Amino acid sequence: MTNKKQLENLASLIRYYILLSTTKAGSGHPTSSLSATDLMVTLMFAGFFRFDLDKPGHPNNDRLIFSKGHASPLFYSLYAAAGKVSQREMLSLRKFGSRLEGHPTLAFSYTEAATGSLGQGLSIGVGMALNAKYIDKSLYRTFVLLGDSEMSEGSQWEAIQIAAHYKLNNLIGILDVNRLGQRGETMYGHDIDAYAKRISAFGWETILVKGGHSYPEITSAYEKALASKGKPVMIIAKTIKGKGVSFLEDKDGWHGKALAEEELKEALEELGEIDFSVRGEIAKPQKVLISKQELKSKTEGIKYPKDQPVATRKAYGNALVRIFPKFPDMVVLDAEVSNSTFSQNFKKAYPERFFEMFIAEQNMTGVALGFSRRGRIPFASTFAAFWTRAFDQIRMSQYSEANIKFVGSHAGVSIGEDGPSQMGLEDIAMFRTILGSVVLYPCDAVSTEKLVEEAAKHKGIVYLRTTRKDTPILYESRDEFSIGGSKILRKNQNDAVTLVAAGITVFEALKAYEELQKEGIWVRVIDLYSIKPPDIAALKKAAKDTKTIITVEDHFAEGGLGEAVASALSESNTPVYMLAVRKIPKSGKPEELLDYEEISKTAIVKRIKEILS
Amino acid sequence: MTNKKQLENLASLIRYYILLSTTKAGSGHPTSSLSATDLMVTLMFAGFFRFDLDKPGHPNNDRLIFSKGHASPLFYSLYAAAGKVSQREMLSLRKFGSRLEGHPTLAFSYTEAATGSLGQGLSIGVGMALNAKYIDKSLYRTFVLLGDSEMSEGSQWEAIQIAAHYKLNNLIGILDVNRLGQRGETMYGHDIDAYAKRISAFGWETILVKGGHSYPEITSAYEKALASKGKPVMIIAKTIKGKGVSFLEDKDGWHGKALAEEELKEALEELGEIDFSVRGEIAKPQKVLISKQELKSKTEGIKYPKDQPVATRKAYGNALVRIFPKFPDMVVLDAEVSNSTFSQNFKKAYPERFFEMFIAEQNMTGVALGFSRRGRIPFASTFAAFWTRAFDQIRMSQYSEANIKFVGSHAGVSIGEDGPSQMGLEDIAMFRTILGSVVLYPCDAVSTEKLVEEAAKHKGIVYLRTTRKDTPILYESRDEFSIGGSKILRKNQNDAVTLVAAGITVFEALKAYEELQKEGIWVRVIDLYSIKPPDIAALKKAAKDTKTIITVEDHFAEGGLGEAVASALSESNTPVYMLAVRKIPKSGKPEELLDYEEISKTAIVKRIKEILS
């Protein structure tokens, strides 16, 4: 174990790196780093944190998440003090190509998850702690460094309540109460009791550290924290922003600002002599092996009688149960609507792999990311509309190479009577923005089953959109579906126009085909179940053959199927006509609403006749 | 004042309407309505709620928001019991064209704000209460009916903390703890103390009602609540889901389910004889007039010297101060980054109209909606990236005819060193999905000033995107900018291609123009500062003149400027080539990142040469 003097030397070295690297970068957050330095030095080098630096992937390594990602100079400096980042590399902070980015990203191999959008780290930590306690049965602990400003994000309280609900005594938050936010004082300033009162009300153990720069106090707090039984623990430490440099300490106006060269000189003088040879040692993780769990297979094939319509959301539930034995890393999360999304099927079959997340979509996404980072394959479901709640977490997860399967049910106006608040009409646009994401929207139970399996196989972010009402079975169990694929449902050498649909509108397209065909108008019909990536070859072929494309979707016009197709064909000369939801929807029967929004058979027939006239 | 017997008769009539209307609709949430019936009957008809039913717009009317919007059958029934909805209309519930939609919308004139996505009503209430206390200085109170399930949404705790911060003793929450969520028991079941502990820890007065169906208990709770000094109040009532119908009471599996005809018959028998003639009276609002505040004008003109680059975010701050005297209904909100978004300029000039919302974007959006519903013009700002946090609230605000100006600073990779977590790269796509929204992205200080004013004039949802770094002054103070407009910056009869840019990329486009022109390649350059609605006429003219369009944007490819242009021109035969952010961004200098993402001058020149070759 490192003694107090060594800890002090390590802290001085780290403060030196923090100040030097940010000044060299010309930007960054030195003061937010300095406030948490002593908390982190003690955690890492006084024997509490257990981690094999040479094996970042060791399953029993403790996890450390900097939820206050702007303290990245401290984060990187800790590993410099541990001998894993050179001083030279420290000076590459924030420079193009450096793995030391402005906020932690996976470019740096010790980053557990990219942070920087505040109020997200604790949820990710909950996911990792759930994995340790309930799946891996590993002894690793998850530590999350939190800023006081970010405690105003509601997502924190979602994470706090769920951590208590699941009795995560392997989760330890460290709240750095340095009083100052970006533009001034936080809501509670230095009142650490205010935080303790709120957090303990939610069922956490709270440990107050009045001297957030005193090693004995901090050490004693960690000792207590590690002994907690049955409760997550929050260490709440009163610290000083800019600690260690007199003209920065507790001063407003120094957030996110690097020191000028002259100021740096003065600051470094205050730090005194630095022992550049000091290196912190980190305790090693437990060697206990994680026991592989035996899984009972409950597999059945895909069987949907052609004459019995089934909602794709039900097929999703069935698919989860069916594929689990093939993908034993699966976990399933739901935001208190498992009886609507049909993830309840999985819950019944494999209760130990289902986690109820209650109505808190932001935290659910963070938890999914935590699971994903620990090698699981999370499927998370709620109503399509409510995924908008978690857009920031979804956005951030792309920077952590997330392998998450998002599933949104109750898509579009076709849900009917519940009205606009429950209708997912921007979900495709939202998930399409994510780099490298896959967006799938099957129309029948068979293609849903197949695509759920494709989603599980695919490494990365997948969004699957399901439909509330029963839809006819269109496909055979032997049909194949792939990411980036499509199905041509109707084709004729005389096709005058190509109709591209997905999900519920596939059936409207087929009805329109029937009607038009009676009048001698031939229409190619494509089921573009993979909206991203789209089947560009099939679209280009159709564009070439029929000269005109018309899209029809149960989604707002912007960013949806129509724009995906227009975008895929934008460099060619093919006109693309788009039918989409363009009026504030109402309550009503699905058919009435499809008509009202002009995305029904009738609207398609009308539009095609207009185009061809 | 209505006596107990009358209240009971009113409650019976309301229960009758709830059951009948949902069965006739074939769907809806009768049990969630029945649990809150006695709480609401007492509020409205025992003299607590003050509202002139013939003047819903009366400024001193109390406000009532059903945050648990699925209890809409109760909501409408209250007004039926007050004589404002006929039994015949009650039977139109959830039918196409009825103003009684599945969840409350503005189609019904007593709806304060559309709800149905849980965990949003309290924030809207905070906005209304802030307006009453700090702006109107009106005595109206704001009541919010909350469900227990929705308390797991983090946004609730954002609203709770901010209401305490602003000492909103004119805000009264009524928490209907009926134990059961959609798919089973909530996290805390019937433990009303669990809620009290958490809510009071945040600085609210909490009043427990153990018998949520007892009129004396409920009455006494309201009496206490109205007497609160300096604190918001939460009435926490233990209720029974399905109360009044024995086979529904406290039973799982009855969420969101209407009774079958046979069950209805049985249920109505249990209700006993209904007095169809009973009508509830609602107390009238105070007649006190709201005093108009005197505003000191601090107006200055728009003056930006041509040789001094200014960031558009700074121009935004300047514009707020400049236009306020013309738009005295303005209020300005910011999520703790006012020194970055430059809303701090307004804060300094008009502190009484600036509300610090701390880092809680969801609540900020709800508060903005509350202000908007009370006739204010809220401007709300944060980093563009962090607006994704509030997508669900933004989405819902469109159903409340919101007049909100959203402003996102630090857009795109051009922010540089802070890295991807801070880069708004999906904000345009997000705001474009909102029906009827306006999306503006000015490139210089002058156009920003003009467009902020246009935004204030426009009734509806406007998103304004600003840039972190200083950009040259391109325009003259006399230039005009309009929603749906554009500026042709370079034009020649030999133009071989049209280059469409907005914001930061306008300058890359101009640099590309210079370089290409030297080689004899003429390019039309359009500043498409109004991305939605786009200037279709200018785009079509350019398409006709130059045959080819190329777009360049500091935003992900999906749903942004490129797709907006492709979409506007999709029915024509013009190829549109899109340059956009297509790789995970890094930290680095703005110029390095523009190059890396291939949206810089160099990339534009290269692409145009490829296209023309």
Contacts between the chains, C-beta under 8 A, distances in Angstrom:
chain1	res1	chain2	res2	distance
A	25	B	417	6.5
A	26	B	417	7.7
A	27	B	417	5.0
A	27	B	418	7.5
A	28	B	417	7.5
A	69	B	421	6.3
A	94	B	417	4.2
A	94	B	419	7.8
A	94	B	587	4.8
A	94	B	588	7.8
A	95	B	587	7.1
A	95	B	588	6.7
A	96	B	586	6.3
A	96	B	587	6.9
A	96	B	588	3.1
A	96	B	589	6.5
A	96	B	592	4.4
A	96	B	593	7.4
A	96	B	596	7.4
A	97	B	586	7.2
A	97	B	588	7.3
A	98	B	587	7.0
A	101	B	419	4.4
A	101	B	420	8.0
A	101	B	586	6.2
A	101	B	587	4.1
A	102	B	417	4.9
A	102	B	418	4.2
A	102	B	419	3.9
A	102	B	422	7.4
A	102	B	587	4.4
A	103	B	418	6.6
A	103	B	419	5.0
A	103	B	420	8.0
A	103	B	421	4.6
A	103	B	422	7.0
A	105	B	419	6.5
A	105	B	420	6.9
A	105	B	421	7.9
A	105	B	586	7.9
A	107	B	586	7.4
A	114	B	420	7.4
A	114	B	421	6.3
A	115	B	421	6.8
A	116	B	418	7.4
A	116	B	419	6.5
A	116	B	420	7.7
A	116	B	421	2.6
A	116	B	422	6.0
A	117	B	385	6.7
A	117	B	386	6.5
A	117	B	389	7.6
A	117	B	421	5.2
A	117	B	422	7.8
A	118	B	359	5.7
A	119	B	359	7.0
A	149	B	336	6.5
A	149	B	358	7.6
A	149	B	359	5.6
A	150	B	359	6.0
A	152	B	158	6.8
A	152	B	161	6.4
A	152	B	336	7.6
A	152	B	358	4.2
A	152	B	359	4.8
A	152	B	360	4.8
A	153	B	154	7.0
A	153	B	158	7.3
A	153	B	359	5.6
A	153	B	360	6.0
A	153	B	389	7.9
A	154	B	153	7.0
A	154	B	154	2.4
A	154	B	155	4.8
A	154	B	156	7.0
A	154	B	157	5.1
A	154	B	158	4.2
A	154	B	360	6.3
A	154	B	362	6.0
A	154	B	363	7.1
A	155	B	154	4.8
A	156	B	154	7.0
A	157	B	154	5.1
A	157	B	157	4.0
A	158	B	152	6.8
A	158	B	153	7.3
A	158	B	154	4.2
A	161	B	152	6.4
A	161	B	187	6.6
A	165	B	187	5.8
A	181	B	336	5.3
A	181	B	358	7.7
A	181	B	359	7.4
A	182	B	336	5.7
A	182	B	337	5.6
A	182	B	339	6.7
A	182	B	340	7.1
A	183	B	336	6.0
A	183	B	337	6.5
A	183	B	338	5.3
A	183	B	339	4.5
A	183	B	340	7.9
A	183	B	344	6.9
A	186	B	358	7.4
A	187	B	161	6.7
A	187	B	165	5.8
A	187	B	358	5.7
A	197	B	201	4.8
A	198	B	198	7.8
A	198	B	201	4.7
A	198	B	202	6.0
A	200	B	201	7.9
A	201	B	197	4.8
A	201	B	198	4.7
A	201	B	200	7.9
A	201	B	201	3.8
A	202	B	198	6.0
A	336	B	149	6.5
A	336	B	152	7.6
A	336	B	181	5.4
A	336	B	182	5.8
A	336	B	183	6.0
A	337	B	182	5.6
A	337	B	183	6.5
A	338	B	183	5.3
A	339	B	182	6.7
A	339	B	183	4.4
A	340	B	182	7.1
A	340	B	183	7.8
A	344	B	183	6.9
A	358	B	149	7.6
A	358	B	152	4.1
A	358	B	181	7.7
A	358	B	186	7.4
A	358	B	187	5.7
A	359	B	118	5.7
A	359	B	119	7.0
A	359	B	149	5.6
A	359	B	150	5.9
A	359	B	152	4.8
A	359	B	153	5.6
A	359	B	181	7.4
A	360	B	152	4.8
A	360	B	153	6.0
A	360	B	154	6.3
A	361	B	392	8.0
A	362	B	154	6.0
A	362	B	389	8.0
A	363	B	154	7.1
A	385	B	117	6.7
A	385	B	392	7.6
A	385	B	395	7.3
A	386	B	117	6.5
A	386	B	392	6.6
A	388	B	391	4.0
A	388	B	392	4.3
A	388	B	394	8.0
A	388	B	395	5.3
A	389	B	117	7.6
A	389	B	153	7.9
A	389	B	362	8.0
A	389	B	391	7.1
A	389	B	392	4.1
A	391	B	388	3.9
A	391	B	389	7.1
A	391	B	391	4.2
A	391	B	426	7.7
A	391	B	430	6.9
A	392	B	385	7.6
A	392	B	386	6.6
A	392	B	388	4.3
A	392	B	389	4.1
A	394	B	388	7.9
A	395	B	385	7.3
A	395	B	388	5.2
A	395	B	426	6.2
A	396	B	421	6.4
A	398	B	584	7.4
A	399	B	420	5.2
A	399	B	421	6.6
A	399	B	584	6.7
A	417	B	25	6.5
A	417	B	26	7.6
A	417	B	27	5.0
A	417	B	28	7.5
A	417	B	94	4.2
A	417	B	102	4.9
A	418	B	27	7.5
A	418	B	102	4.2
A	418	B	103	6.6
A	418	B	116	7.4
A	419	B	94	7.8
A	419	B	101	4.4
A	419	B	102	3.9
A	419	B	103	5.0
A	419	B	105	6.5
A	419	B	116	6.5
A	420	B	101	8.0
A	420	B	103	7.9
A	420	B	105	6.9
A	420	B	114	7.4
A	420	B	116	7.7
A	420	B	399	5.2
A	421	B	69	6.3
A	421	B	103	4.6
A	421	B	105	7.9
A	421	B	114	6.4
A	421	B	115	6.8
A	421	B	116	2.6
A	421	B	117	5.2
A	421	B	396	6.4
A	421	B	399	6.6
A	422	B	102	7.3
A	422	B	103	7.0
A	422	B	116	6.0
A	422	B	117	7.8
A	425	B	433	7.5
A	426	B	391	7.7
A	426	B	395	6.2
A	426	B	430	7.7
A	426	B	433	3.9
A	426	B	434	7.8
A	429	B	429	5.7
A	429	B	430	7.6
A	429	B	432	7.6
A	429	B	433	4.9
A	429	B	558	7.3
A	429	B	559	5.1
A	430	B	391	6.9
A	430	B	426	7.7
A	430	B	429	7.5
A	430	B	430	6.8
A	430	B	433	7.6
A	432	B	429	7.6
A	432	B	558	4.2
A	432	B	559	6.5
A	433	B	425	7.5
A	433	B	426	3.9
A	433	B	429	4.9
A	433	B	430	7.7
A	433	B	556	5.0
A	433	B	558	4.8
A	433	B	559	5.8
A	434	B	426	7.8
A	435	B	556	6.8
A	435	B	582	7.4
A	435	B	583	7.5
A	435	B	584	6.0
A	532	B	558	7.7
A	556	B	433	5.0
A	556	B	435	6.8
A	557	B	567	7.4
A	558	B	429	7.4
A	558	B	432	4.1
A	558	B	433	4.8
A	558	B	532	7.7
A	558	B	559	6.2
A	558	B	563	7.8
A	558	B	564	7.7
A	558	B	567	7.5
A	559	B	429	5.1
A	559	B	432	6.5
A	559	B	433	5.7
A	559	B	558	6.2
A	559	B	559	3.4
A	559	B	563	6.8
A	562	B	567	7.3
A	562	B	570	7.7
A	563	B	558	7.8
A	563	B	559	6.8
A	563	B	563	4.6
A	563	B	566	7.1
A	563	B	567	5.4
A	564	B	558	7.7
A	566	B	563	7.1
A	566	B	566	4.9
A	566	B	567	5.7
A	566	B	570	4.4
A	567	B	557	7.4
A	567	B	558	7.4
A	567	B	562	7.3
A	567	B	563	5.4
A	567	B	566	5.7
A	567	B	578	7.2
A	570	B	562	7.7
A	570	B	566	4.4
A	570	B	575	6.6
A	570	B	576	4.3
A	570	B	577	7.2
A	570	B	578	6.6
A	571	B	575	4.9
A	571	B	576	7.2
A	571	B	577	5.8
A	572	B	575	6.5
A	573	B	573	4.4
A	573	B	574	7.6
A	573	B	575	6.2
A	574	B	573	7.6
A	575	B	570	6.6
A	575	B	571	4.9
A	575	B	572	6.4
A	575	B	573	6.2
A	576	B	570	4.3
A	576	B	571	7.2
A	577	B	570	7.2
A	577	B	571	5.8
A	578	B	567	7.3
A	578	B	570	6.6
A	582	B	435	7.4
A	583	B	435	7.5
A	584	B	398	7.3
A	584	B	399	6.7
A	584	B	435	6.0
A	586	B	96	6.3
A	586	B	97	7.3
A	586	B	101	6.2
A	586	B	105	7.8
A	586	B	107	7.4
A	587	B	94	4.8
A	587	B	95	7.1
A	587	B	96	7.0
A	587	B	98	7.0
A	587	B	101	4.0
A	587	B	102	4.4
A	588	B	94	7.8
A	588	B	95	6.7
A	588	B	96	3.1
A	588	B	97	7.4
A	589	B	96	6.5
A	592	B	96	4.4
A	593	B	96	7.4
A	596	B	96	7.4
